[in-house]
Amino acid sequence: MNHSILRPLRRLTARRGAIAVVAAAALTTCALGGASSAPAQADANRSPGSADIATFDPGAAWDDTAGDPVQMHGLGIIQVGDTWYAYGEDKAGETSADTSFQDVPCYSSTDLKHWTLRGEALTRQSTGDLGPNRIVERPKVIYNSTTHMYVMWMHIDNSGYSAAEAGVAESPTPCGPYTYLGASQPLGFQSRDIGVFQDADGTAYLLTEDRAHGLRIDELSADYLSVVSEDASIGGSVALMQDLEAPAMVHVGSEYYLIASHLTGWATNDDVYATAPSPAGPWSGFQDFAVSGTDTYNTQVANIVTVAGRHGTTYIYAGDRWQPDDLGGSPLIWLPMSFSDSVVNVGWQTSWQLNLRDGTWQPGPATPRPGRYVLTNDKSELNLDVSGGSTSAGAGIVQNAAGGTSQVWQLQSAHGSGAGVYTLKNINSGLCLDVPGGAATEGLQLDLAACNGGTAQQWAFDATGGYGSAGDTTYQLENMGDGLVIDDLSNATAAGSVVDQYSANAGTNQAWTIARA
C-alpha cells in the first residue's frame, strides 16, 4: 500500500458541519475525546455485576470477565444505548523492546467496571500496515450518524517510528471487524500519538502529534474518513500548539479542555491542560491538572470518559501506568475529574464510586470528609491562621504556631464542583477562605470574605506525599477559580508569615497536613 495517500472506500458529499446528530432520546449524551455516543441497541449480554454503582480501585489489577487482564491501553471508548464498547492496544506478553501490533480487542460493559471481550475489532494481517513488526496505537472510535458507520482512527508506524501516520478503519457495528482503509500523514504532517473529539453538532476532529511542529487539531471530513484543510497559515489545521502527545479533548460548559502529555517515552510526566472557547482557540497556556511532581500519579493520559446521568455528569480521566517490562500488565488508572471556571482538577483516589444512573461520584478514603480541621504547612510546621485572629472581612491569612479557634476551619462540600472540592469556613469568624477579587495573581495573600460559594472560595483537596496510602492526610489545595494553590510565601518559617496562592511546583511549602479539630 502507498502510505503517502489515504484511499477510503467511500466519500460522501454532505457539506461540512451538516452531519446529523442522533436524537438525545435515543442515547446518553457523551461528547468527548475518543468516546462518542451512537444509536441505542438492544443489550443481550449485560455485564456480570451490572448495577447503578461501580467501585473503582485505581492501581489494582483489572481483569475482564474471563479473568484476563483487560487490554484497553491507549483507550478508545464509545457508548451505544446502555452499553459501552472499549478498544485498546493488546500488549499482552510484550515489553518496550518489542511492541509489534497484535490486535485491537473490543470489550463491552454496562457498568464501566466489568468488561467482556467480544472479539478483535482489528486483526493482524500477513502484510501491510497491520502486518508483522508494525505499530498500531491509540485506537479511537466515533459514530457517524449520516453514514451509520463506526469510524476508528489510530497511529500507524513502523518499528522505528519513522512512518508517523494516522490510519482509519470503519465498521457498521461497534466491535466490527473493521475494514482498514489506509494511512497517511494528515495534511502532509507527521502523526504519532492521536486522539479524536466529536462535538455536539457532529463535527469531528483528529488530535495529532506532529513532532516537527507541535500538537495539531485537524477537522475531519463529513464522513470522518479523512482530514480537511482549514487554516492555511498553520498548514491547514484548525489549531497548532506546543509539541505534546497523547491528546484528549472534552467540552464542558462554555469551555473546551485539551489534556496531553509531555514527550518522555514510556516514562510518565506531569500531564497538562489548556482551555479555549472553541477548538480553533485561542488556547490558553498549559498547566498541570494533577499534583505537580507525581507524574500525573505515574500515568499517561489515554482518554476522557463522559458519564451523563439524571443529576449530573461525571468526567473520568483514563490513564495508563506503563510498565515497560510488562506492558500487557500495565495498570489502567481511572480517576474522577472536576471542572470549574476554566480549571480542571484530578485528585488521587485509592477507591471511588460512580453512580451511572445519576452521573455522580463519591470519593474514597483519600479524600477528607466534611468537618472541622486544623491545616499545618509541611515546610514551616505552622498552622493556617487569620492575622491577629481577626473576624473582619478582608483580614489576611497567615501561618502561626498552634493555638486558637482562628486556626480551625470547617470543610464544607462545594456543590457543583464535584466531590473532593470544599469551602473552608473559619470557625472564629464565620467567614470563608477567599482569593481577593478572584484574581489569578501569583503571590497574592489570601484573605477572609463572606461565604458565597463562588469558585474563588472553592478548594480541591488533592492527596500528595504518600498519596497511594489510604492513611495519607497531606494535600495540595487548588483553587477552582484560578488553578493556583495555597502556598507558604517564599518558604517562610516565621510565625505570622503570609499565606498566598502560587502555581503548583511540588514544594513542601504547598503541602498541608490536616487533622481533626
Secondary structure as GFF3:
##gff-version 3
##sequence-region A 1 517
A	DSSP	three_ten_helix	24	26	.	.	.	ID=ss1
A	DSSP	beta_strand	37	38	.	.	.	ID=ss2
A	DSSP	beta_strand	53	56	.	.	.	ID=ss3
A	DSSP	beta_strand	73	80	.	.	.	ID=ss4
A	DSSP	beta_strand	83	89	.	.	.	ID=ss5
A	DSSP	beta_strand	103	109	.	.	.	ID=ss6
A	DSSP	beta_strand	116	123	.	.	.	ID=ss7
A	DSSP	beta_strand	134	144	.	.	.	ID=ss8
A	DSSP	beta_strand	149	158	.	.	.	ID=ss9
A	DSSP	beta_strand	165	171	.	.	.	ID=ss10
A	DSSP	beta_strand	179	184	.	.	.	ID=ss11
A	DSSP	three_ten_helix	186	188	.	.	.	ID=ss12
A	DSSP	beta_strand	194	198	.	.	.	ID=ss13
A	DSSP	beta_strand	204	210	.	.	.	ID=ss14
A	DSSP	beta_strand	214	220	.	.	.	ID=ss15
A	DSSP	beta_strand	227	228	.	.	.	ID=ss16
A	DSSP	three_ten_helix	232	234	.	.	.	ID=ss17
A	DSSP	beta_strand	239	241	.	.	.	ID=ss18
A	DSSP	beta_strand	245	252	.	.	.	ID=ss19
A	DSSP	beta_strand	255	261	.	.	.	ID=ss20
A	DSSP	beta_strand	272	276	.	.	.	ID=ss21
A	DSSP	beta_strand	287	288	.	.	.	ID=ss22
A	DSSP	alpha_helix	295	298	.	.	.	ID=ss23
A	DSSP	beta_strand	300	308	.	.	.	ID=ss24
A	DSSP	beta_strand	313	320	.	.	.	ID=ss25
A	DSSP	three_ten_helix	327	329	.	.	.	ID=ss26
A	DSSP	beta_strand	332	340	.	.	.	ID=ss27
A	DSSP	beta_strand	343	346	.	.	.	ID=ss28
A	DSSP	beta_strand	352	355	.	.	.	ID=ss29
A	DSSP	beta_strand	360	362	.	.	.	ID=ss30
A	DSSP	beta_strand	371	377	.	.	.	ID=ss31
A	DSSP	beta_strand	383	386	.	.	.	ID=ss32
A	DSSP	three_ten_helix	387	389	.	.	.	ID=ss33
A	DSSP	beta_strand	397	400	.	.	.	ID=ss34
A	DSSP	three_ten_helix	405	407	.	.	.	ID=ss35
A	DSSP	beta_strand	409	413	.	.	.	ID=ss36
A	DSSP	beta_strand	421	426	.	.	.	ID=ss37
A	DSSP	beta_strand	432	434	.	.	.	ID=ss38
A	DSSP	three_ten_helix	436	438	.	.	.	ID=ss39
A	DSSP	beta_strand	447	449	.	.	.	ID=ss40
A	DSSP	three_ten_helix	455	457	.	.	.	ID=ss41
A	DSSP	beta_strand	459	463	.	.	.	ID=ss42
A	DSSP	beta_strand	474	479	.	.	.	ID=ss43
A	DSSP	beta_strand	485	488	.	.	.	ID=ss44
A	DSSP	three_ten_helix	489	491	.	.	.	ID=ss45
A	DSSP	beta_strand	497	502	.	.	.	ID=ss46
A	DSSP	three_ten_helix	508	510	.	.	.	ID=ss47
A	DSSP	beta_strand	512	516	.	.	.	ID=ss48
###
